[in-house]
Amino acid sequence: MPSGPLTRWLIADGISQRPGYVLCDAPELLRNAKGNPAVGLVEALKALVRVQDMMQAADLYMLPSFGSGGPVKAYVHLRELALLAKEVGVSTQDFATVEMKVTADDHG
């Protein structure tokens, strides 16, 4: 069964596919999105795709501070996005166009 980029990103294990991803607060993001009619699960999944695209564009796994081979594990903190999914206004457009940023921090 073919898998799309989001599926490959979500199932990366940190062993055969580096890095493996830990999506911190992902359950809260999905729960909040589902509970807010102005967001919904489809927009939450689209936001995850945006985060993935941003990480790939930033080439986080290639930063010199991570050393050769890239990191084994990458933590993706989604708390602010989860809170926004709960609080966003009346239109899915409000959530879909929110500005996001990717930063990297090497903890050795």
N, C-alpha and C positions, 0 to 999 in steps of 0.2 A: 504494500500500500504506500503510494508516494506521500511524502510529507512536505508541507510548506516551510518557509523560513521560520515562522513563529514556532511551529512544532519542533523543528531542529534546535532552535534556541532554548526552548523549554526543557528538552530532554538531554541537553548536553551534560555529560557526567563528570567532566573534569579529568577523566582518564584517557579515553580514546578521542574525546572532543574537548579541547581546552578553549576557554575555561568552562567549568560547570557554573551554573548561575543559581544563586539563592535569591529568590524574589521576596524580599522582606515586605510584609504587610500586603501581599497580593490577595489573601483571602478577604481582608478588610476592604480593599479596593473593589473587588467583585461584589461583595455584600452591599457596600454603599451604592455602587452603580446600579445594582438590581433594585434597590429600594428607592432610588430617585428617578421618577419618570422623565426628568429632563436629561438623564444620562443613559441608563440602560446598559445591559451587558455588551451589546455590540460596540458601543462607543468605548467601553472600558477595554475591550480586546483591541480595538483600533489604537487606543493609547499605548497599549503594550507593544504593538507593532512599531509605533513611533519611537518609543524608548529603545527598542532593539535597533532600529535604523540609525538612531543617533549614536548608539554605542559603536556600531560598526563603522559609521562615518568618522568617529573620533579615534578609531583604531586603538582602543584602550588596551587590548591584549598585546600590542606591539610597543608600548611605552618602555624605554630603556630601564626605568626603575623596577620593572617587573622581572628583569633578567631574561635569559634565553628560554625559549619555549613558552613564554607567557605564563600568566598565573594559573594555578590549578582551580581556583574558585574566585568568582566575582560576586559581590553582594550588590544587589540592585535595590536601593531604598525607595519604596513607593508610598511612604506615609503621607507626604504632602499631596500627592495625587489622590490617594484614598480619601483624605479629608475633603479635598475639592469635589470629589465625586458625590460626597454626602451633601455639600453645601451649595453647589452650583445652581444657578437660576433656572429660568423657565425654558431655555432652549438647549438642545443638544449641541448647537453651534458654540455655545459658551464653553462647554467642556472640550469640544473638538479642536478649538483654536487656542487653548491655553498654552502659554509659553513654557517650555521645559528646557532643562539643561542637564548635561552629563558632566560629572567631575570624577576624577580618579584620585584615590588615596592608597598608597602602598603601605601595608602594615607588616611587610617583611615576611 
